[in-house]
Amino acid sequence: MRMPRPGKQFYAKIMLFGEYSLLHGSRALTMPFRRHGARLVFPFPGMNDKQQMVALRSSEQLHAFRDFLKQDDASPPIYQLMDLDRFEEELAQGIFLQSNIPSGYGLGSSGALVAALYDRYAKPRTMPGEWQPPRELAWLQALFSRMESYFHGSSSGIDPLSIYAGQPLLIKGKHDLSRTRLGEGTTSASGGFFLVNTHIPRKTSDLVAIFRQKLADAGFRRRFMHEYMACNDACIEAVANTSHTPEETGLLFGAKMHELSSLQWVLFREMIPEIFRPMWQEGLSSGDYLMKLCGAGGGGFLLGYAENFQQASGLWKKHHANVITPDGQTLHRP
């Protein structure tokens, strides 16, 4: 019998802006991270022992997830929205998730699985290539939230939705989502966003608990709710407004990014891994680059911005940083 074709590749996601503040009504911005991805595949000839073990573990997880989906009793139930019979048939043929998205980095490892399963088994499917209206995206987010709750107990649905959309996603509220594009000044070959790999996995729920404790302090809450959230939204406006020229984007965003990096240094220092704090401070003082949390912080990746990668490379080398671009290009390897 001929083996069915593998599924589509879904890339990881990074949250550029909106960590923590999204919980309190400000906007968020996500984008694909094409260095890591996942897709549903079938066993293939020549698999080594490690690949076979990965396939076996993934298949066991998919069987348990299938059982969870079958038991869903929300309205409409998932069995009406997805072809779970076909899913079961392909599980018998050994389908598994082939993924290099690291867990504990906030890149959406479980979200990629949800997106891949929906893409393969949804009936009828909403195609990723279409520009869905906000109402349709909100519907998908609600469904993905139900599906991903299997992994986290609760889920906003944003990770799988961002991964399924496959391009930058602007989130303005619980039911106000839209695809967007980034300004040219943030994604050029000579400068723009970069990522620093901390090589430290982290657990988001622990960091959110720290944040909630900090909110109990009146001074922290006042600065967070007013200064920080306004600065977060201004950063998003600067990079998601495609009417700006690259020069305008760089000027507008550079100033706001410096303010945001400074605020995170004061308000979220516990979330910045200690070994990377000197690098963070030197970016603020030199102006060659600026850094912020990428997602919850505490590890995973740190997000940075440099108008000129070459100018920043000396400090990256000094701090032995592993630096890459969101499209996967290595800028510096220690």
C-alpha positions as CSV (number, residue, x, y, z in Angstrom):
1,M,0.0,0.0,0.0
2,R,1.3,3.4,-0.9
3,M,2.1,5.6,2.1
4,P,0.1,8.9,2.2
5,R,1.9,12.2,1.6
6,P,3.5,14.0,4.6
7,G,1.9,17.1,5.9
8,K,2.8,20.8,5.4
9,Q,5.7,22.3,7.3
10,F,4.7,24.7,10.0
11,Y,7.3,27.1,11.4
12,A,7.9,28.2,15.0
13,K,6.8,31.6,16.2
14,I,8.3,34.3,18.3
15,M,6.4,37.0,20.1
16,L,8.1,40.3,19.3
17,F,6.0,42.5,21.6
18,G,3.1,42.0,24.1
19,E,4.6,39.6,26.6
20,Y,2.7,40.2,29.9
21,S,1.0,43.4,28.7
22,L,-1.3,41.4,26.4
23,L,-2.8,40.0,29.6
24,H,-3.9,43.5,30.5
25,G,-5.3,44.8,27.2
26,S,-2.3,46.1,25.2
27,R,-1.5,44.8,21.7
28,A,0.9,42.0,20.8
29,L,2.8,41.1,17.6
30,T,4.1,37.7,16.6
31,M,6.1,36.5,13.6
32,P,7.3,33.2,12.1
33,F,10.7,31.9,13.1
34,R,11.8,29.8,10.2
35,R,14.8,28.2,11.8
36,H,12.6,25.7,13.5
37,G,9.6,23.9,12.2
38,A,7.4,20.8,12.4
39,R,5.3,18.6,10.1
40,L,3.4,15.3,10.2
41,V,5.3,12.5,8.4
42,F,5.2,8.7,8.1
43,P,8.0,6.2,8.9
44,F,10.5,6.2,6.1
45,P,13.3,3.7,5.0
46,G,16.6,4.1,6.7
47,M,15.4,5.6,10.0
48,N,18.2,5.2,12.6
49,D,17.5,4.2,16.2
50,K,17.2,7.8,17.4
51,Q,14.7,8.6,14.7
52,Q,12.7,5.5,15.5
53,M,12.5,6.4,19.1
54,V,11.4,9.9,18.3
55,A,8.7,8.5,16.0
56,L,7.5,6.1,18.7
57,R,7.3,8.8,21.4
58,S,5.4,11.1,19.1
59,S,3.0,8.4,18.0
60,E,2.2,7.6,21.6
61,Q,1.5,11.3,22.2
62,L,-0.7,11.6,19.1
63,H,-2.7,8.6,20.2
64,A,-3.4,10.2,23.6
65,F,-4.2,13.5,21.9
66,R,-6.6,11.8,19.6
67,D,-8.4,10.3,22.6
68,F,-8.7,13.8,24.1
69,L,-10.1,15.2,20.9
70,K,-12.7,12.4,20.7
71,Q,-13.9,13.2,24.2
72,D,-14.4,16.9,23.6
73,D,-17.9,17.9,24.5
74,A,-17.9,21.6,23.7
75,S,-20.2,23.1,21.0
76,P,-19.6,22.2,18.3
77,P,-17.6,19.1,19.3
78,I,-14.2,18.7,17.6
79,Y,-15.3,15.4,15.9
80,Q,-17.7,17.6,13.8
81,L,-14.9,19.9,12.9
82,M,-12.0,17.4,12.2
83,D,-11.8,14.0,10.5
84,L,-10.8,12.0,13.5
85,D,-11.5,8.7,11.7
86,R,-8.8,9.6,9.1
87,F,-6.5,10.6,11.9
88,E,-7.0,7.2,13.5
89,E,-6.4,5.4,10.2
90,E,-3.1,7.3,9.7
91,L,-2.1,6.7,13.3
92,A,-2.3,3.0,12.5
93,Q,0.1,3.7,9.6
94,G,2.6,5.3,12.0
95,I,2.1,9.0,11.4
96,F,4.2,11.1,13.8
97,L,5.3,14.7,14.3
98,Q,8.8,15.5,12.9
99,S,9.9,18.6,14.8
100,N,13.1,20.5,15.7
101,I,11.2,23.2,17.7
102,P,12.8,23.1,21.2
103,S,10.5,22.8,24.2
104,G,10.7,25.4,26.9
105,Y,11.7,28.3,24.6
106,G,8.3,29.9,24.0
107,L,8.5,29.0,20.2
108,G,5.2,27.1,20.1
109,S,6.2,23.5,20.0
110,S,2.7,22.3,21.0
111,G,1.1,25.1,18.9
112,A,2.9,23.7,15.8
113,L,1.4,20.3,16.5
114,V,-2.1,21.8,16.8
115,A,-1.7,23.7,13.5
116,A,-0.4,20.7,11.7
117,L,-3.2,18.5,12.9
118,Y,-5.9,21.1,12.0
119,D,-4.3,21.6,8.5
120,R,-4.4,17.9,7.8
121,Y,-7.7,16.8,9.3
122,A,-10.0,19.9,9.4
123,K,-13.4,19.7,7.6
124,P,-13.7,22.0,5.9
125,R,-10.3,23.6,6.3
126,T,-9.6,27.3,6.4
127,M,-6.6,27.7,4.2
128,P,-3.5,29.5,5.6
129,G,-3.0,31.4,2.4
130,E,-6.3,33.2,2.7
131,W,-6.6,36.6,4.3
132,Q,-9.2,35.7,6.9
133,P,-11.3,38.5,8.4
134,P,-10.8,39.1,12.2
135,R,-14.0,37.1,13.0
136,E,-12.7,34.0,11.2
137,L,-9.3,34.3,13.0
138,A,-11.0,34.7,16.3
139,W,-13.0,31.5,15.6
140,L,-9.8,29.6,14.8
141,Q,-8.2,31.0,17.9
142,A,-11.1,29.7,20.0
143,L,-10.8,26.2,18.5
144,F,-7.0,26.1,18.8
145,S,-7.4,27.2,22.5
146,R,-9.6,24.1,23.1
147,M,-7.1,21.8,21.3
148,E,-3.9,23.2,22.9
149,S,-5.5,23.1,26.4
150,Y,-4.5,19.4,26.3
151,F,-0.9,20.4,26.7
152,H,-1.1,23.3,29.1
153,G,-4.4,23.0,31.0
154,S,-5.4,26.3,29.5
155,S,-4.4,28.1,26.3
156,S,-5.1,31.4,24.7
157,G,-4.8,29.8,21.3
158,I,-2.4,32.5,20.1
159,D,0.6,30.2,19.5
160,P,-1.1,27.8,17.2
161,L,-3.0,30.6,15.4
162,S,0.3,32.5,14.8
163,I,2.0,29.4,13.5
164,Y,-1.0,28.4,11.3
165,A,-1.2,32.0,9.8
166,G,2.5,31.7,8.8
167,Q,3.1,35.5,8.8
168,P,3.2,38.3,11.4
169,L,0.0,38.5,13.4
170,L,-1.3,41.6,15.1
171,I,-3.4,41.0,18.3
172,K,-5.4,44.0,19.5
173,G,-7.7,42.2,21.9
174,K,-9.3,38.9,22.7
175,H,-11.3,38.8,19.5
176,D,-9.5,41.4,17.4
177,L,-6.7,39.7,15.3
178,S,-5.4,40.3,11.9
179,R,-2.5,39.4,9.7
180,T,0.0,42.2,9.2
181,R,3.4,43.0,7.7
182,L,6.6,44.4,9.2
183,G,8.2,47.6,8.1
184,E,11.2,47.3,5.9
185,G,13.5,48.9,8.5
186,T,13.1,45.9,10.8
187,T,14.0,43.1,8.5
188,S,16.8,44.2,6.2
189,A,20.0,42.2,5.6
190,S,22.2,44.8,7.2
191,G,20.1,45.5,10.3
192,G,16.9,44.8,12.1
193,F,15.7,42.2,14.6
194,F,18.0,39.5,15.9
195,L,17.7,36.7,18.5
196,V,20.2,35.6,21.2
197,N,20.0,32.0,22.2
198,T,20.3,31.8,26.0
199,H,20.4,27.9,25.9
200,I,18.2,28.0,29.0
201,P,14.8,26.3,28.9
202,R,12.2,27.8,31.1
203,K,8.6,27.2,32.3
204,T,6.2,30.1,31.3
205,S,3.8,29.4,34.2
206,D,6.6,30.0,36.8
207,L,7.5,33.4,35.2
208,V,3.8,34.5,35.0
209,A,3.5,33.7,38.7
210,I,6.4,36.1,39.4
211,F,4.8,38.7,37.3
212,R,1.5,38.5,39.2
213,Q,3.3,38.9,42.5
214,K,5.1,42.0,41.1
215,L,1.7,43.4,40.1
216,A,0.7,43.5,43.7
217,D,3.2,46.3,44.3
218,A,1.4,49.6,43.6
219,G,4.5,51.3,42.2
220,F,5.2,48.5,39.8
221,R,1.6,48.3,38.7
222,R,1.4,52.1,38.0
223,R,4.5,52.1,35.8
224,F,3.5,48.9,34.0
225,M,-0.1,49.9,33.3
226,H,0.9,53.4,32.0
227,E,4.5,53.7,30.9
228,Y,5.2,50.2,29.8
229,M,2.0,49.3,28.0
230,A,2.0,52.6,26.1
231,C,5.6,52.0,25.1
232,N,4.8,48.4,24.0
233,D,2.0,49.7,21.7
234,A,4.2,52.4,20.3
235,C,6.8,49.9,19.3
236,I,4.2,47.8,17.5
237,E,2.9,50.9,15.7
238,A,6.4,51.8,14.6
239,V,7.2,48.3,13.1
240,A,3.8,47.3,11.8
241,N,3.1,50.7,10.0
242,T,4.2,49.9,6.4
243,S,3.5,53.4,5.3
244,H,6.8,54.5,6.9
245,T,10.0,54.5,4.9
246,P,12.8,52.2,6.2
247,E,14.6,55.3,7.5
248,E,11.5,56.5,9.3
249,T,10.8,53.1,10.8
250,G,14.4,52.9,12.1
251,L,14.2,56.3,13.8
252,L,10.8,55.8,15.3
253,F,11.4,52.3,16.4
254,G,14.9,52.8,17.7
255,A,13.8,55.5,20.2
256,K,10.8,53.4,21.4
257,M,12.9,50.2,21.6
258,H,15.4,52.0,23.8
259,E,12.6,53.1,26.1
260,L,11.2,49.6,26.2
261,S,14.6,48.0,26.9
262,S,15.2,50.5,29.7
263,L,11.7,49.8,31.3
264,Q,12.2,46.0,31.1
265,W,15.6,46.4,32.7
266,V,13.9,48.1,35.7
267,L,10.6,46.2,35.8
268,F,11.5,42.7,34.7
269,R,15.1,42.2,35.7
270,E,14.3,38.9,37.3
271,M,13.2,37.6,33.9
272,I,16.6,38.5,32.3
273,P,19.1,35.6,32.8
274,E,21.9,36.9,35.0
275,I,24.6,35.9,32.6
276,F,23.1,38.1,29.9
277,R,22.6,41.2,32.0
278,P,26.0,42.8,31.2
279,M,25.2,42.4,27.5
280,W,21.8,44.0,28.0
281,Q,23.3,47.0,29.8
282,E,26.1,47.5,27.3
283,G,23.5,47.6,24.5
284,L,21.6,50.3,26.3
285,S,24.8,52.4,27.0
286,S,26.4,52.0,23.6
287,G,23.3,52.2,21.4
288,D,24.8,49.7,19.0
289,Y,21.9,47.3,19.8
290,L,19.0,47.1,22.1
291,M,17.5,44.0,23.8
292,K,14.2,42.9,25.3
293,L,12.5,39.8,26.4
294,C,11.1,37.4,23.8
295,G,8.0,36.0,25.3
296,A,8.0,35.3,29.0
297,G,11.8,35.6,29.5
298,G,13.8,33.6,32.0
299,G,15.6,31.8,29.2
300,G,14.7,30.7,25.7
301,F,15.6,33.6,23.3
302,L,16.2,37.2,23.9
303,L,15.1,39.6,21.2
304,G,17.3,42.4,20.0
305,Y,17.4,45.2,17.4
306,A,20.4,46.7,15.7
307,E,20.3,49.3,13.0
308,N,23.7,48.0,11.8
309,F,24.6,44.3,12.4
310,Q,28.2,44.9,11.6
311,Q,28.5,47.7,14.1
312,A,27.0,45.5,16.8
313,S,29.1,42.4,16.0
314,G,32.1,43.5,18.2
315,L,30.0,43.6,21.3
316,W,28.3,40.3,20.4
317,K,31.8,38.8,20.2
318,K,32.8,40.3,23.5
319,H,29.8,38.7,25.2
320,H,30.2,35.4,23.5
321,A,26.6,35.6,22.2
322,N,25.0,33.2,19.8
323,V,23.1,35.6,17.5
324,I,20.7,34.7,14.7
325,T,18.1,36.5,12.6
326,P,14.4,35.5,12.7
327,D,14.8,33.9,9.3
328,G,17.6,31.7,10.6
329,Q,20.7,33.4,9.4
330,T,23.6,33.1,11.9
331,L,25.1,36.6,12.7
332,H,27.6,35.5,15.3
333,R,28.5,32.1,16.8
334,P,30.8,32.1,19.9
